[in-house]
Amino acid sequence: MRILISGASGLIGSALRARLTQQGDETAALVRRSPQQNEVQWHPGQPLDPPQLAGFDAIIHLAGKNIAGRWTEKFKREVRDSRVQGTRTLATAAGESFRRTGLPRAFIAASGAGFYGNRGDEVLTEASAPGEGFLAETCVAWEAAADPAREAGVRVAHMRIGVVLAKDGGALPPLLLPFRLGLGGRIGNGAQFWSWAALEDVIGAFVFALHDESLSGPVNVVSPNPARVSEFVRALGAVLHRPTIFPLPAFVVRTLLGEMGQELLLDSARVMPEKLQRAGYQFAYRELEPALRAALNV
């Protein structure tokens, strides 16, 4: 397959591109600077000429501003716009290209498990309604921005990614220093669910979705075994051989990190990968501790 990837230099994009190349697929990256070989130039807020997508079997769309930061109104607007505008630009060009040439046939786009908001112990599947809050509202708009491709007949899948376990990005790096110093512990009351996925399974799910035509619409990219934060903390402490006796109270999280701390650390979403399991995807890491060991190479 020939696959065009946005966000190709990020944590997921670089690993995904390496996997696809290894298995014999041809990849190209969307870039904002002057393009080189195997690159296509774009500007997310401006129309993209459909012929630039000529010959690509699929598009994988990962680009978007990192959500880690101080959630001012300006910052949140930039996060939302980077996802919605970029998706709409690509989806519009993909839809028109498909009408003219029959390609690309698939549009596999990143989304987030933040779609579900703060739902306590409720078991959440792809059929569950969206939640409330900034991340949920952003995900709803993000996914809707792909409508031009869907309406043209392109198969569109929204990969609702959970907490990614990887050494060089995702959720783990900010936790490692305090835990390695023996200062880690329960966050909030520890009862909230974090729906996690090993980086290898995030990559595996995207590759699986490229080839499985039954996958369209939302697809939860999480382990079948979401963990309560208390379980996550114990597992990370065990992997690092460190105590986990210093709790981080919720009021401290809210004071230091504000709205971001609430939604990323204190909210609970018990998300299940119903569609991936039904389609027969085989998880490399179903259990938390082995996934942490693999992520940290210990």
Buried (B, 14 or more C-beta within 10 A) or exposed (E): BBBBBBBBEBBBBBBBBEBBEEEEBBBBBBBEEEBEEEBBEBEBEEEBEBEBBEBBBBBBBBBBBEBEEEBEEEBBEBBBBBBBBBBBBBBBBBBBBBEEBEBBBBBBBBBBBBBBBBBEEBEBEBEBEBBEBBBBBBBBBBBBBBBBBBEBEBBBBBBBBBBBBBBEBBBBEEBBEBBEEBBBBBBBBBEBBBBBBBBBBBBBBBBBBBEBEEBBEBBBBBBBBBBBBBBBBBBBBEBBEBEBEEBBEBEEBBEEBEBBBBBBBBBBBBBBBBBBEEBEBEBBBEBBBBBBBBBBEE
